[in-house]
Each structure stands twice: as structure tokens, then as C-alpha cells.
Amino acid sequence: MKKILYFACLVLPVASVAAQTEQEAVQHEPELTAYQRYQQWLDGMLLELGADGGFNPEKGVDWSVMPGPFYTPEKKFGIGVSAVGLYMPDMKDTTSQPSSITLNGFGSINGAYGVAIRNANYLKNDKYRLFIDAELMDSPDIFYGIGVAAGKNNERVDYDRRTYSGSVTGMVRVLPYTYLGMGVELSRNEASGAKQEQTDIPWVGADIANFPETQRNVGGMISLTYDSRDFALNASTGQLIQLEYHNFNTALGSDNDFERISLNYSGYRSLSVISGVLAWQARVESNIGDVKWDQMALLGGAEALRGYEQGHFRDRNMFLSQAEYRQPLSGRHGMVYWVGAGTLAEEFDQLGDEDWLYSVGVGYRFEIKQRVNLRLDMGFGNDQSGFYFAINEAF
């Protein structure tokens, strides 16, 4: 008993001193500022959304989901949601880059909605590639007619467009970095509720737009691709040279017979003097035959000449070039600055005869997955501008 009492006399004062020291430490712990509390909340929210800036193949499909607001004159205010999932089909494959699933969806206050999916698979040490794309959209849209001059007249048809589309493309490597590809694609576009704004200017597209109209397009594709990019979703080195031939045929179920030839060249170089990546692109597209309003080459939108509304400028033939500097900042942040130019023509040898459209802009980047960026871009064109919220780079 005496030993127990003696031990208690030793322990209790020590425990009392320890408790007092802990209490004083809590009292003297610096209080977090409002910004620090906001940063803690933001970091926690990003982790819940999967935007941890990394990639863990052990998860199967490692997802990140990012919501954000948007506004366009047709769709009004709405909410867009972009998601990307990275995965490795074969954990033993150390050659292939990660495969990906990208989802983009939106809904707006005027009832517009849409969802698009792109699935890119890199298989068997990158010997085979499989791409699956699908889209469903129901939204207000615009039609200004055919050509740059029609777009600049600003006389337009407002209509509602419902789109169903899908494509599957398979590729096999035949030489280092070189792939032969084949694919099938189909789409159905329904136009309804058309209203034409009346002005005194003769409308260039009056004999082209035949709304309401439903157009079905079914065809096959073959391609030859040279792709030495280190990572398709956000390349820092390498080149992409892709030649495609599309044939849409009534024998396959298409409403019209027409062909499409396109060539895309993109290059990427890491800069040593100043950190960052210089990226550039040139694209040519030519549509031949009975090409309707929904299948013509387009300038504008989130990828082809940012700063112009997608669908404002369209024609049978198109040329586009753009270059951008991708600047890394501290942590997972970055900026992008770009310039671009493009034009349209009815005949291929007339490209350059019509006015050129120019684009400049600046964008913010946040790395939500390893080398996968959320992008917020503000583009400025000839008397137009556009704001874009998406995942992955424009090219």
C-alpha cells in the first residue's frame, strides 16, 4: 500500500504538469486566417472530387470530377460537369500511356442539356489503340449560312438541334510511332423551331438552310497516323500527323453521299531556357459531294479557333492554325497564351480568298490528375469573344 501511495504521489504531479502544458500549447496555437481556413476547405473538397494531382493505377479507374458554371447567348446560364478517369488495362504494360475516359455534360436554365464521352485505350505495349466516342445533345443552336461572309452578315437562323452521334476507331502499329486505322461513325441531327432574324441585308445562306430538317450520316473511315507524343491528353514532346479519309454512303444508310479528307499536324516542344511547352497545330479539312448543313467544316468553339461561337462560321473547306505557350506556375497551377487564324472556302483551291478570322487568348490551368488539366480559357476574335470550361488541352 505504501508503495502504491508513493507511486501515486510521483505520477499525479507529472500528469498535472503534462495536462497544463498541453492546455497552454492549445491556447498559444496560432489561429488560422480566413484564407487558411478557405485553403483547407478547398483542399478537402478537391480530394473528395478526386482532383489530387496524381494517378493511382491500383484504383482501377482513377476518377476526378469538376463542376463549373457557364453562360452562352443560346444556352443561357448553366452548370457544366467534366470528369476524367485514368486507368491501365494491363498493369504489366510499362510501354503504353494511361488509357482514359473523358465525360462532359451540361444543363442550363432554358432546358438545354448534353453529354459526351471519349474513351481512349492503349493496349499491348501500345501496339493497338481503340477509341470510342458518343454524344447526345438537345440545345438551341445557330445557323448563319455558308462561308465567312455569311457569318459576318450577322443574319441568322435560331433553331433547336438534337444530336445523336457515335464512332468507333481501331488502330494497329505498323512502324515505330505509325498506325493504320479503320472506323465507323454515325450521327443524326434534328433541327426544329427555326426562326430567321429579318434584316435588309441579303442572306447568303437562304438557299442552303432548309429547316426544320433531319439529317442522318453513316460512314466508314480509314486513317494513317504518326504519333510520337509522350502523353496524348497533355503532350510536352513529340508530334502528331494524322491523315483521315471518311466516306458517307446511302448504301450504308446515310441520307447523302459525300466524302471528307482531313489532315492534322500538331507539334510539342519542351522549352529549356524558359520553363514550359510550346505547342502548335495546323489543320485542313475538305468535304466533297452532297454535304448538308450539319456536316460542314466549322471554325470556333473550345478547340478550333477559340473566341468564336461554334457553328457561326462553316463551309465545305477549312484551314486552321494555332500556337500556344503553356507556362507552369507554382504547385499545380499554370497559364496558357495563344494566337490562331483560320479561314473557309467553298472550293479547296479558294482557301485564303475569303477573310481570315483571328484568335488570341489566355487560359488558366489546374492539374486535377497527373498531367491532366482543368482549363478555363478566354478567347477573343474579330468582334467576338468566348469563355470555355473543359478538361484536357484544346489540341
C-alpha positions, 0 to 999 in steps of 0.5 A: 500500500505504501508503495502504491501511495508513493507511486501515486504521489510521483505520477499525479504531479507529472500528469498535472504538469503534462495536462497544463502544458498541453492546455497552454500549447492549445491556447498559444496555437496560432489561429488560422486566417480566413484564407487558411481556413478557405485553403483547407476547405478547398483542399478537402473538397478537391480530394473528395472530387478526386482532383489530387494531382496524381494517378493511382493505377491500383484504383482501377479507374482513377476518377476526378470530377469538376463542376463549373458554371457557364453562360452562352447567348443560346444556352443561357446560364448553366452548370457544366460537369467534366470528369476524367478517369485514368486507368491501365488495362494491363498493369504489366504494360510499362510501354503504353500511356494511361488509357482514359475516359473523358465525360462532359455534360451540361444543363442550363436554365432554358432546358438545354442539356448534353453529354459526351464521352471519349474513351481512349485505350492503349493496349499491348505495349501500345501496339493497338489503340481503340477509341470510342466516342458518343454524344447526345445533345438537345440545345438551341443552336445557330445557323448563319449560312455558308462561308465567312461572309455569311457569318459576318452578315450577322443574319441568322437562323435560331433553331433547336438541334438534337444530336445523336452521334457515335464512332468507333476507331481501331488502330494497329502499329505498323512502324515505330510511332505509325498506325493504320486505322479503320472506323465507323461513325454515325450521327443524326441531327434534328433541327426544329423551331427555326426562326430567321432574324429579318434584316435588309441585308441579303442572306447568303445562306437562304438557299442552303438552310432548309429547316426544320430538317433531319439529317442522318450520316453513316460512314466508314473511315480509314486513317494513317497516323504518326504519333510520337507524343509522350502523353496524348491528353497533355503532350510536352514532346513529340508530334502528331500527323494524322491523315483521315479519309471518311466516306458517307454512303446511302448504301450504308444508310446515310441520307447523302453521299459525300466524302471528307479528307482531313489532315492534322499536324500538331507539334510539342516542344519542351522549352529549356531556357524558359520553363514550359511547352510550346505547342502548335497545330495546323489543320485542313479539312475538305468535304466533297459531294452532297454535304448538308448543313450539319456536316460542314467544316466549322471554325470556333468553339473550345478547340478550333479557333477559340473566341468564336461561337461554334457553328457561326462560321462553316463551309465545305473547306477549312484551314486552321492554325494555332500556337500556344505557350503553356507556362507552369506556375507554382504547385499545380497551377499554370497559364496558357497564351495563344494566337490562331487564324483560320479561314473557309472556302467553298472550293479547296483551291479558294482557301485564303480568298475569303477573310481570315478570322483571328484568335488570341487568348489566355487560359488558366490551368489546374492539374486535377490528375497527373498531367491532366488539366482543368482549363478555363480559357478566354478567347477573343476574335474579330468582334467576338469573344468566348469563355470555355470550361473543359478538361484536357488541352484544346489540341 
